[in-house]
């Protein structure tokens, strides 16, 4: 083994991930290894849901200071929403088989809720139960097909959620007014902790995590917004980044291939199919292929190197699912879900890994 230049641990998800190295190499033919952490090696115990492919990560050197890491397998999920009434439906999507399968329903039916994945579980938080705003938080275990109540979040609807460095983050929303509340959920401690509020309060916004930071984009401030903010949980700060090219609310977001994506939504006039790719290094938003079907109040997640959007509303509730290929810059129809809007999507996809890079 050569000289070790970098070693550490990261949370990564199914599909394509980026690990930025603290110490840059002088060459691009250095050796890199990434392994899923095991309890015996002092890591975090992860849940191993059924997978459609091997859990072995593949690693590629991108630059002297960046690794591309891919985890195969896993499923996508949609939960809650609204049909003719508030929904408790949870469905599992297998992209290999191209099927949606019914799973145990949410304990509390909700619309306008947030969702994220964390350590092999899916989480739903907040929303509107048809009568009041709620902070209900549930943990979904796909292995045993159960939803378990966790400590409530701050009560609000039309919020967003994402996982970040082993925690769940919920941001924005609406209670009695538009909110900038940000909370960090620790599943180990079963606690929600207040973090610094958004710089720009928003409802109906999108959120995702990317390269150890959290991002929120778009939403409604009282008017349709394109605001994008980067959240640093270590410093507990929000920093303004380049706004969306097309201001939208009721959109969805996910991370993919080392970039952040926003898709769908409403400009305040009509549902749109706009998809934009955010590059945090260059601080740019770039238009990508529009959705085949323009929709608002949709669910989104990344899985196996693709982005997925499901459900939503056009002139009526829809059941459409589309797969976005960023390499080909194309959207492809996949099997339909049970038609719903105001639902949430997530993939059971966060795992703790060790990485090491060496140079001769």
N, C-alpha and C positions, 0 to 999 in steps of 0.2 A: 504493500500500500504506500502511496506517495504522501506528500505533505497535506494535512487536513487544513483547508481554508474556511470551510463552513460546516456547522452542524447545529441542529436544533429540532424543534417540533412545530407542527402547524396543524390546524384543522383544515381538511380539504373535503370536497364533495364529489359525488359521482359526476362523470363527464370530465371536461377539461378544466384544469386548475393552473394557477401560476404561483410559483414560489420565488420571490425576489430575495436574492442572496445579500447578506450584509457585506461580505468581502468579495469584490470582483476578481475574477481570474484574469490571467494575462493571455490565456489561449481559450479557444472554444472546443478543444478536444479533451477537456478535463473529465474526470470520472464522477458520476452522480448516482447515488442510490437513495431510494425512498421505500420505506417499509411501513406497513400498518402496525401501529403500536399494540402491544399485548400487555395485559396486566402484569405478567411475570417480568417485564422489562421496565416496570415502574410507570407505565403509561396509564391512560384513562380507559376504563372498561367500556367497550363499545358493544352495542347490540348488533347482532348479525342477522338482519332480515333475510328472507329467501332472495336469492339473486338469480337473474337470468343468465349471467355470465360470471367468469372468475372474478374474485376480488383482488387479484394481483394487480398492483399499479404498474403502469408503464411510464417511463421517464425519458424525456428528450431535452437536450441542451438547446436553448433558444438563443441566448446571448451569453456574454461573459458573466452576467450578473442575474440571469433569470432562467429558471427551469420550467418546463411544461410537464405537468403531471396529470395522468388520466386514470380514473377509476371506472371500471366497467360495472354494469349491473344495476340492480335496484328497480324501483317502480315510482311512478308519479301518482299523486293523489289529489282529488278534489273533495272539498267538504263544505257543507252548509249552502247558503244562498236563498234564492226566492224563486218559486214557480207561480202557483196561485196563492201560496201562503209561505211563511218562513219554513225553510227546509233543514232537515237534519242529515240528509244523504251524504254518505262517504263512499267514493268509488276509487278503485285501484286501477291504474293504467299500466299495461305491459306493452311496451313499444315493439318488442320482438314479435309477440303474438298479435299485436294490434287489437287488444281487447280491453274493455272496461269491465271490472268485476265489482259487484256490490260487497261492501264491507260493513261492519257494525256501524250503525248510525251514531251521530253525535249524541251525547247525553242531553245537551241543551241545543235545540234547533236555533240557528242564528243566521242572519244575513249581515252583509257589510262588516265582516270579521277579518282578522289578520291570521296569517299562517306562516309557519317556518319549520324547517327540519333541524334536529339537534341530536347528535349522538345516536343516530339510528332510529329515533322516534319522530313522529310528526306532532306538531303543536298547533292548536287554534286558540285565539285569544280575542276577547272583546266582541263587539258586534251589537246587534239589535235583535231582541228575541220576539219581536212583534208587538211588544208593549212598552218596553223601556230599554235604554242603553245598559249593557252589562259588561262586566270585566271577566266573565267566565273564561277560564283557561283549562283546556283539556289536553292530555297527552295520549296520543294514539300509538299503540303497540301493534304493528301489523303481524308480528309472529303469533300472538295469542288473540289478535283481533278484538281489542278492547280499547275504550276511551276511559281514562282515569282523571278525575277532577284534581286540579292543582290549585294553588293559591290564586285568587282573582287578581287581575291587573286593574289599573285605574279604569273606571267605567267609561267607555266611549265606543262609538261606531265609526265606520268609514276611515279606519286607521290602516297602517301597513305594518308588516313584520318581516324580519329576516334573522338569520343566525349569524353570529359573529364571534369567533375565537372562543367557542365553547359556551356561549350565552345566547339567549333569545332576546331580540330587541324589538320593541313596538314603538311606533312614532306617529304623532299627529292624530287626526280624527276630529270627532265632534261630540260634545256632551251637551252643554247648554249654549255653547258657542264653539267656534272653530278653535282647535287646540294645537299647541305645540309640544305637548307632553311626550317625553321619551322615557321609557322604562327598560331596565335590564333584568331578564329573568334567569335565575340560577336554578336549574332543575335539581341539582344536588342538594341545595339548601331549601328549595321550594319557596323562593322569595322573589319579589319584584322590588327593584331599587331604582329610585328616581335618578335620572341623569340630566345633563344640561338640555334645556328645551331647544327645539328647532329655532333657527334664526328667523325663519318665516313660517308662521303658523299656517297649517294647511289641513284640509280634509280630502278624501278621495285621491290620495297620492300613491305612488309606487315606491317600493323599497327593494334593495338587494345588497348583498355584501360582495366585496371585491378586494382581494389582496390585502386582507386584514383591516379594511375600513368598511363602514356602512354608508350607503347612499340612499337619498330620497330624491324623487323627481316628480315634477308636475303637481297637480292637485288643484284645489279651489281655495283661494284666500278671501273669497268674497267675489272674485272673478277668476276665470280660468288662468292657470299659472304654468310657467315653464321652469320655475326655480329648481335648481339642483344643489344639494348640500352634501358634503362629505363629513361623516362622523368618525372621530378618533376616540375610541372608548378608553384608551390609556390616558390621553390628555383631557378627555371629557369635553371635547370642543366640536362645534360644527363650523365648517368653512364653506363659503359659497364657491361653486364651480360654474362652468359655462352652462347656461340655461338650455333647455330643449329648443330645437329649431321650431317645433310646433307645440305651442302651449296646449296642454290637455289636462282634463281631470278624468277620473274613473278609468284609469289606465292600469296596466300591470307591468311588473319588472322582474328581471332575473339576471344572473351573471352567467357568462358563457365564453370560453376561449380567452380568458383574461380581459374581457370587456364587460361592461354593463349594458343591458338592453331594456328599453321601454317599448311597449306595444299596445296598440289600440287606444281606446279612450273616446273622449268627446271634446270638441273645440268650443262647446257652448252653443253650437248650431246643430251639428249632426254627429253621430258616431263615425269614427275614422279608423283606418287600418294602418296608420303611420307606425313604423318601426324605426327606432334610432339606436345607434351603437355609440356608447360613451367610452372614450379612451382617457383614463385618468392621468396617464403620463403626459400626453399632449394636451389634455383638458379640452377635448373636442367632442362634439356630437355630430354623427354622420348618418344621413338617411340610408336606410336599407329597404329591401323589398317590402311593400305593404302586405298586410294580411290579405288573404284571398277574400275574406268576408269582414268588412268593417264592423267593429263591435265595441261596446263600452261595458263597464262593470264585469270584466272578464277575469279569469284566473290564469296565472302563468307560473312556470317553473322550468328549470333546466334538468336534463336527464340524458346520460350517455352521449354527450357531445352535441346535443340539439336543444333548442328552446321550444317549449310547448305552450299553447294558449287554448283554453277550453271555455265553452259556454259564453254567456254575455247577453247583450240586448241590442237589437237593431230597431225594428219597428215592433218586435215581440221577442220573447225569450228564445234563445237558440241553444242547440245541442252540439254545435260545431267544435271539433278539435283540429288544430293545425300544428304541424311540426316545421320549425324554422331551421334551415341549414345555412349557417353564416358563411361557410366556405363557398357554397354554390349561390348564396344570396337568394334563396327561394323558400316558399312556403308550400307544404304538401298536406292535403287532407288526410286525417287519420280517423279511426272509428269514433263515432259520436258518443258523448256522455248522455246522461239523463239531463235534458234541457233545464238550465238554471241560469240566473244572473246573480250578481252581488255575492258570488261564491269566492272561495280561496283555493289556491293550489300550493302544493309543496311536494318534495321528494324526500324519502327517508335516507338522507344522503350525507351526513357529516361524520367524518372519522378523523381520529388523531393519528398523525404519522411522524416518524423520525426521518430526517434527511441528513445526508453527509456528502460533501464534495471534496475531492482530492485532486492534487496536481502532482505530476512527476517531479 
